[in-house]
Every structure is written in structure tokens, then in C-alpha cells.
Amino acid sequence: MRYKFQIEGIDCSGCIAIVKKVLEEHMMIDKAIVLARPIGLTFIDMNIKLSAFELQNQ
């Protein structure tokens, strides 16, 4: 299922790539889409819904 998050502090393509890579390394996440515009809008496809807290501690 796809979930929408807003990630603060992402302002360059390098940051976007790092966040995407880290998210997709999580075993419960199938795919992460991190957008530059609007800044930090993120869609995450995951098997089980993880909380924002769990994602921050990834």
C-alpha cells in the first residue's frame, strides 16, 4: 500500500537520493518516491504501515 509523508529539510538532489536509498533499504519498504517539488513530498510503498517515528529511526 502507498503512504504519503512530508519530509522536511530536503533541498537538493543529493539529499533526495540519500533519503530514497535509506528508505528502500528497510525490509518493509518496497519503493520510495521522494519529490523535489513540492519539496520533500514522499510516497512510500510498504508491506506494513510504519509510523513516521519508525521511519525517522531507520
SEFIZA-3560 file (N, C-alpha, C; in Angstrom, 3 decimals):
REM SEFIZA-3560
<numar><xx>0.834</xx><yy>-1.164</yy><zz>0.000</zz><atom>N</atom></numar>
<numar><xx>0.000</xx><yy>0.000</yy><zz>0.000</zz><atom>CA</atom></numar>
<numar><xx>0.891</xx><yy>1.242</yy><zz>0.000</zz><atom>C</atom></numar>
<numar><xx>0.431</xx><yy>2.298</yy><zz>-0.631</zz><atom>N</atom></numar>
<numar><xx>1.207</xx><yy>3.536</yy><zz>-0.742</zz><atom>CA</atom></numar>
<numar><xx>0.755</xx><yy>4.543</yy><zz>0.318</zz><atom>C</atom></numar>
<numar><xx>1.748</xx><yy>5.128</yy><zz>0.992</zz><atom>N</atom></numar>
<numar><xx>1.502</xx><yy>6.124</yy><zz>2.026</zz><atom>CA</atom></numar>
<numar><xx>2.240</xx><yy>7.406</yy><zz>1.669</zz><atom>C</atom></numar>
<numar><xx>1.680</xx><yy>8.537</yy><zz>2.093</zz><atom>N</atom></numar>
<numar><xx>2.254</xx><yy>9.849</yy><zz>1.778</zz><atom>CA</atom></numar>
<numar><xx>2.840</xx><yy>10.463</yy><zz>3.043</zz><atom>C</atom></numar>
<numar><xx>4.057</xx><yy>11.000</yy><zz>2.905</zz><atom>N</atom></numar>
<numar><xx>4.741</xx><yy>11.674</yy><zz>4.002</zz><atom>CA</atom></numar>
<numar><xx>5.316</xx><yy>12.983</yy><zz>3.493</zz><atom>C</atom></numar>
<numar><xx>5.548</xx><yy>13.908</yy><zz>4.397</zz><atom>N</atom></numar>
<numar><xx>6.246</xx><yy>15.149</yy><zz>4.088</zz><atom>CA</atom></numar>
<numar><xx>7.549</xx><yy>15.129</yy><zz>4.869</zz><atom>C</atom></numar>
<numar><xx>8.675</xx><yy>15.170</yy><zz>4.169</zz><atom>N</atom></numar>
<numar><xx>9.983</xx><yy>15.143</yy><zz>4.816</zz><atom>CA</atom></numar>
<numar><xx>10.575</xx><yy>16.545</yy><zz>4.750</zz><atom>C</atom></numar>
<numar><xx>10.896</xx><yy>17.104</yy><zz>5.900</zz><atom>N</atom></numar>
<numar><xx>11.450</xx><yy>18.455</yy><zz>5.987</zz><atom>CA</atom></numar>
<numar><xx>12.963</xx><yy>18.440</yy><zz>5.764</zz><atom>C</atom></numar>
<numar><xx>13.490</xx><yy>19.516</yy><zz>5.200</zz><atom>N</atom></numar>
<numar><xx>14.933</xx><yy>19.700</yy><zz>5.082</zz><atom>CA</atom></numar>
<numar><xx>15.579</xx><yy>19.102</yy><zz>3.847</zz><atom>C</atom></numar>
<numar><xx>14.785</xx><yy>18.622</yy><zz>2.909</zz><atom>N</atom></numar>
<numar><xx>15.348</xx><yy>18.083</yy><zz>1.666</zz><atom>CA</atom></numar>
<numar><xx>15.344</xx><yy>19.209</yy><zz>0.641</zz><atom>C</atom></numar>
<numar><xx>16.538</xx><yy>19.637</yy><zz>0.213</zz><atom>N</atom></numar>
<numar><xx>16.572</xx><yy>20.761</yy><zz>-0.720</zz><atom>CA</atom></numar>
<numar><xx>17.520</xx><yy>20.567</yy><zz>-1.894</zz><atom>C</atom></numar>
<numar><xx>18.058</xx><yy>19.359</yy><zz>-2.056</zz><atom>N</atom></numar>
<numar><xx>18.933</xx><yy>19.132</yy><zz>-3.210</zz><atom>CA</atom></numar>
<numar><xx>18.778</xx><yy>17.693</yy><zz>-3.694</zz><atom>C</atom></numar>
<numar><xx>19.219</xx><yy>17.448</yy><zz>-4.915</zz><atom>N</atom></numar>
<numar><xx>19.078</xx><yy>16.111</yy><zz>-5.494</zz><atom>CA</atom></numar>
<numar><xx>19.902</xx><yy>15.074</yy><zz>-4.738</zz><atom>C</atom></numar>
<numar><xx>21.018</xx><yy>15.492</yy><zz>-4.157</zz><atom>N</atom></numar>
<numar><xx>21.831</xx><yy>14.569</yy><zz>-3.364</zz><atom>CA</atom></numar>
<numar><xx>21.084</xx><yy>14.092</yy><zz>-2.129</zz><atom>C</atom></numar>
<numar><xx>20.401</xx><yy>15.016</yy><zz>-1.460</zz><atom>N</atom></numar>
<numar><xx>19.599</xx><yy>14.664</yy><zz>-0.275</zz><atom>CA</atom></numar>
<numar><xx>18.470</xx><yy>13.711</yy><zz>-0.657</zz><atom>C</atom></numar>
<numar><xx>17.823</xx><yy>13.999</yy><zz>-1.763</zz><atom>N</atom></numar>
<numar><xx>16.727</xx><yy>13.151</yy><zz>-2.235</zz><atom>CA</atom></numar>
<numar><xx>17.231</xx><yy>11.737</yy><zz>-2.488</zz><atom>C</atom></numar>
<numar><xx>18.368</xx><yy>11.606</yy><zz>-3.147</zz><atom>N</atom></numar>
<numar><xx>18.930</xx><yy>10.288</yy><zz>-3.455</zz><atom>CA</atom></numar>
<numar><xx>19.279</xx><yy>9.520</yy><zz>-2.184</zz><atom>C</atom></numar>
<numar><xx>19.848</xx><yy>10.204</yy><zz>-1.204</zz><atom>N</atom></numar>
<numar><xx>20.223</xx><yy>9.545</yy><zz>0.053</zz><atom>CA</atom></numar>
<numar><xx>18.979</xx><yy>9.075</yy><zz>0.805</zz><atom>C</atom></numar>
<numar><xx>17.975</xx><yy>9.933</yy><zz>0.911</zz><atom>N</atom></numar>
<numar><xx>16.749</xx><yy>9.563</yy><zz>1.620</zz><atom>CA</atom></numar>
<numar><xx>16.082</xx><yy>8.378</yy><zz>0.934</zz><atom>C</atom></numar>
<numar><xx>15.995</xx><yy>8.415</yy><zz>-0.380</zz><atom>N</atom></numar>
<numar><xx>15.395</xx><yy>7.315</yy><zz>-1.144</zz><atom>CA</atom></numar>
<numar><xx>16.148</xx><yy>6.012</yy><zz>-0.890</zz><atom>C</atom></numar>
<numar><xx>17.472</xx><yy>6.057</yy><zz>-0.937</zz><atom>N</atom></numar>
<numar><xx>18.296</xx><yy>4.862</yy><zz>-0.725</zz><atom>CA</atom></numar>
<numar><xx>18.088</xx><yy>4.288</yy><zz>0.673</zz><atom>C</atom></numar>
<numar><xx>18.116</xx><yy>5.147</yy><zz>1.675</zz><atom>N</atom></numar>
<numar><xx>17.951</xx><yy>4.689</yy><zz>3.064</zz><atom>CA</atom></numar>
<numar><xx>16.565</xx><yy>4.079</yy><zz>3.266</zz><atom>C</atom></numar>
<numar><xx>15.534</xx><yy>4.728</yy><zz>2.744</zz><atom>N</atom></numar>
<numar><xx>14.184</xx><yy>4.189</yy><zz>2.891</zz><atom>CA</atom></numar>
<numar><xx>14.060</xx><yy>2.825</yy><zz>2.223</zz><atom>C</atom></numar>
<numar><xx>14.591</xx><yy>2.694</yy><zz>1.011</zz><atom>N</atom></numar>
<numar><xx>14.443</xx><yy>1.443</yy><zz>0.274</zz><atom>CA</atom></numar>
<numar><xx>15.290</xx><yy>0.310</yy><zz>0.845</zz><atom>C</atom></numar>
<numar><xx>16.222</xx><yy>0.621</yy><zz>1.740</zz><atom>N</atom></numar>
<numar><xx>16.991</xx><yy>-0.430</yy><zz>2.413</zz><atom>CA</atom></numar>
<numar><xx>16.183</xx><yy>-1.104</yy><zz>3.524</zz><atom>C</atom></numar>
<numar><xx>15.099</xx><yy>-0.457</yy><zz>3.965</zz><atom>N</atom></numar>
<numar><xx>14.253</xx><yy>-1.033</yy><zz>5.017</zz><atom>CA</atom></numar>
<numar><xx>13.514</xx><yy>-2.240</yy><zz>4.442</zz><atom>C</atom></numar>
<numar><xx>13.506</xx><yy>-3.349</yy><zz>5.169</zz><atom>N</atom></numar>
<numar><xx>12.931</xx><yy>-4.590</yy><zz>4.640</zz><atom>CA</atom></numar>
<numar><xx>11.418</xx><yy>-4.520</yy><zz>4.437</zz><atom>C</atom></numar>
<numar><xx>10.729</xx><yy>-3.583</yy><zz>5.056</zz><atom>N</atom></numar>
<numar><xx>9.280</xx><yy>-3.470</yy><zz>4.897</zz><atom>CA</atom></numar>
<numar><xx>8.881</xx><yy>-2.492</yy><zz>3.789</zz><atom>C</atom></numar>
<numar><xx>9.861</xx><yy>-1.827</yy><zz>3.180</zz><atom>N</atom></numar>
<numar><xx>9.575</xx><yy>-0.839</yy><zz>2.138</zz><atom>CA</atom></numar>
<numar><xx>9.930</xx><yy>-1.409</yy><zz>0.772</zz><atom>C</atom></numar>
<numar><xx>8.948</xx><yy>-1.380</yy><zz>-0.122</zz><atom>N</atom></numar>
<numar><xx>9.157</xx><yy>-1.863</yy><zz>-1.485</zz><atom>CA</atom></numar>
<numar><xx>9.715</xx><yy>-0.776</yy><zz>-2.395</zz><atom>C</atom></numar>
<numar><xx>9.209</xx><yy>0.452</yy><zz>-2.228</zz><atom>N</atom></numar>
<numar><xx>9.607</xx><yy>1.537</yy><zz>-3.125</zz><atom>CA</atom></numar>
<numar><xx>9.388</xx><yy>2.870</yy><zz>-2.429</zz><atom>C</atom></numar>
<numar><xx>10.298</xx><yy>3.804</yy><zz>-2.668</zz><atom>N</atom></numar>
<numar><xx>10.152</xx><yy>5.161</yy><zz>-2.140</zz><atom>CA</atom></numar>
<numar><xx>10.276</xx><yy>6.152</yy><zz>-3.292</zz><atom>C</atom></numar>
<numar><xx>9.368</xx><yy>7.097</yy><zz>-3.334</zz><atom>N</atom></numar>
<numar><xx>9.399</xx><yy>8.168</yy><zz>-4.330</zz><atom>CA</atom></numar>
<numar><xx>9.517</xx><yy>9.476</yy><zz>-3.555</zz><atom>C</atom></numar>
<numar><xx>10.652</xx><yy>10.147</yy><zz>-3.695</zz><atom>N</atom></numar>
<numar><xx>10.900</xx><yy>11.404</yy><zz>-2.989</zz><atom>CA</atom></numar>
<numar><xx>10.956</xx><yy>12.509</yy><zz>-4.041</zz><atom>C</atom></numar>
<numar><xx>10.071</xx><yy>13.480</yy><zz>-3.929</zz><atom>N</atom></numar>
<numar><xx>9.959</xx><yy>14.531</yy><zz>-4.943</zz><atom>CA</atom></numar>
<numar><xx>10.696</xx><yy>15.807</yy><zz>-4.537</zz><atom>C</atom></numar>
<numar><xx>11.233</xx><yy>16.484</yy><zz>-5.541</zz><atom>N</atom></numar>
<numar><xx>11.879</xx><yy>17.775</yy><zz>-5.320</zz><atom>CA</atom></numar>
<numar><xx>10.832</xx><yy>18.890</yy><zz>-5.247</zz><atom>C</atom></numar>
<numar><xx>9.741</xx><yy>18.722</yy><zz>-5.969</zz><atom>N</atom></numar>
<numar><xx>8.657</xx><yy>19.710</yy><zz>-5.983</zz><atom>CA</atom></numar>
<numar><xx>7.337</xx><yy>18.992</yy><zz>-5.838</zz><atom>C</atom></numar>
<numar><xx>6.487</xx><yy>19.308</yy><zz>-4.904</zz><atom>N</atom></numar>
<numar><xx>6.795</xx><yy>20.163</yy><zz>-3.769</zz><atom>CA</atom></numar>
<numar><xx>7.865</xx><yy>19.532</yy><zz>-2.886</zz><atom>C</atom></numar>
<numar><xx>8.678</xx><yy>20.361</yy><zz>-2.298</zz><atom>N</atom></numar>
<numar><xx>9.862</xx><yy>19.917</yy><zz>-1.566</zz><atom>CA</atom></numar>
<numar><xx>9.501</xx><yy>18.900</yy><zz>-0.488</zz><atom>C</atom></numar>
<numar><xx>10.147</xx><yy>17.731</yy><zz>-0.580</zz><atom>N</atom></numar>
<numar><xx>10.031</xx><yy>16.712</yy><zz>0.453</zz><atom>CA</atom></numar>
<numar><xx>8.799</xx><yy>15.832</yy><zz>0.408</zz><atom>C</atom></numar>
<numar><xx>7.914</xx><yy>16.041</yy><zz>-0.568</zz><atom>N</atom></numar>
<numar><xx>6.748</xx><yy>15.171</yy><zz>-0.672</zz><atom>CA</atom></numar>
<numar><xx>7.242</xx><yy>13.772</yy><zz>-1.012</zz><atom>C</atom></numar>
<numar><xx>6.839</xx><yy>12.795</yy><zz>-0.228</zz><atom>N</atom></numar>
<numar><xx>7.360</xx><yy>11.442</yy><zz>-0.364</zz><atom>CA</atom></numar>
<numar><xx>6.221</xx><yy>10.434</yy><zz>-0.347</zz><atom>C</atom></numar>
<numar><xx>6.284</xx><yy>9.493</yy><zz>-1.280</zz><atom>N</atom></numar>
<numar><xx>5.344</xx><yy>8.381</yy><zz>-1.318</zz><atom>CA</atom></numar>
<numar><xx>6.138</xx><yy>7.116</yy><zz>-1.053</zz><atom>C</atom></numar>
<numar><xx>5.643</xx><yy>6.289</yy><zz>-0.139</zz><atom>N</atom></numar>
<numar><xx>6.353</xx><yy>5.074</yy><zz>0.232</zz><atom>CA</atom></numar>
<numar><xx>5.406</xx><yy>3.889</yy><zz>0.103</zz><atom>C</atom></numar>
<numar><xx>5.817</xx><yy>2.901</yy><zz>-0.698</zz><atom>N</atom></numar>
<numar><xx>5.075</xx><yy>1.651</yy><zz>-0.817</zz><atom>CA</atom></numar>
<numar><xx>5.659</xx><yy>0.681</yy><zz>0.193</zz><atom>C</atom></numar>
<numar><xx>4.825</xx><yy>0.239</yy><zz>1.151</zz><atom>N</atom></numar>
<numar><xx>5.328</xx><yy>-0.671</yy><zz>2.176</zz><atom>CA</atom></numar>
<numar><xx>4.318</xx><yy>-1.759</yy><zz>2.481</zz><atom>C</atom></numar>
<numar><xx>4.839</xx><yy>-2.888</yy><zz>2.946</zz><atom>N</atom></numar>
<numar><xx>4.006</xx><yy>-4.047</yy><zz>3.262</zz><atom>CA</atom></numar>
<numar><xx>3.152</xx><yy>-3.807</yy><zz>4.502</zz><atom>C</atom></numar>
<numar><xx>3.740</xx><yy>-3.214</yy><zz>5.519</zz><atom>N</atom></numar>
<numar><xx>3.064</xx><yy>-2.897</yy><zz>6.772</zz><atom>CA</atom></numar>
<numar><xx>3.311</xx><yy>-1.418</yy><zz>7.041</zz><atom>C</atom></numar>
<numar><xx>2.259</xx><yy>-0.693</yy><zz>7.412</zz><atom>N</atom></numar>
<numar><xx>2.427</xx><yy>0.745</yy><zz>7.631</zz><atom>CA</atom></numar>
<numar><xx>3.370</xx><yy>1.008</yy><zz>8.803</zz><atom>C</atom></numar>
<numar><xx>4.440</xx><yy>1.733</yy><zz>8.513</zz><atom>N</atom></numar>
<numar><xx>5.391</xx><yy>2.159</yy><zz>9.531</zz><atom>CA</atom></numar>
<numar><xx>5.050</xx><yy>3.592</yy><zz>9.926</zz><atom>C</atom></numar>
<numar><xx>5.233</xx><yy>3.911</yy><zz>11.173</zz><atom>N</atom></numar>
<numar><xx>4.957</xx><yy>5.273</yy><zz>11.638</zz><atom>CA</atom></numar>
<numar><xx>6.086</xx><yy>6.206</yy><zz>11.208</zz><atom>C</atom></numar>
<numar><xx>5.821</xx><yy>7.494</yy><zz>11.260</zz><atom>N</atom></numar>
<numar><xx>6.865</xx><yy>8.479</yy><zz>10.956</zz><atom>CA</atom></numar>
<numar><xx>8.040</xx><yy>8.297</yy><zz>11.912</zz><atom>C</atom></numar>
<numar><xx>7.752</xx><yy>7.974</yy><zz>13.181</zz><atom>N</atom></numar>
<numar><xx>8.811</xx><yy>7.739</yy><zz>14.165</zz><atom>CA</atom></numar>
<numar><xx>9.699</xx><yy>6.570</yy><zz>13.738</zz><atom>C</atom></numar>
<numar><xx>9.091</xx><yy>5.475</yy><zz>13.290</zz><atom>N</atom></numar>
<numar><xx>9.867</xx><yy>4.309</yy><zz>12.848</zz><atom>CA</atom></numar>
<numar><xx>10.718</xx><yy>4.650</yy><zz>11.627</zz><atom>C</atom></numar>
<numar><xx>10.173</xx><yy>5.449</yy><zz>10.728</zz><atom>N</atom></numar>
<numar><xx>10.928</xx><yy>5.838</yy><zz>9.538</zz><atom>CA</atom></numar>
<numar><xx>12.086</xx><yy>6.762</yy><zz>9.901</zz><atom>C</atom></numar>
<numar><xx>11.886</xx><yy>7.652</yy><zz>10.842</zz><atom>N</atom></numar>
<numar><xx>12.945</xx><yy>8.571</yy><zz>11.261</zz><atom>CA</atom></numar>
<numar><xx>14.094</xx><yy>7.828</yy><zz>11.913</zz><atom>C</atom></numar>
<numar><xx>13.810</xx><yy>6.716</yy><zz>12.539</zz><atom>N</atom></numar>
<numar><xx>14.843</xx><yy>5.944</yy><zz>13.221</zz><atom>CA</atom></numar>
<numar><xx>15.446</xx><yy>4.871</yy><zz>12.330</zz><atom>C</atom></numar>
<numar><xx>15.158</xx><yy>4.932</yy><zz>11.054</zz><atom>N</atom></numar>
<numar><xx>15.676</xx><yy>3.983</yy><zz>10.061</zz><atom>CA</atom></numar>
<numar><xx>17.170</xx><yy>4.131</yy><zz>9.944</zz><atom>C</atom></numar>
//
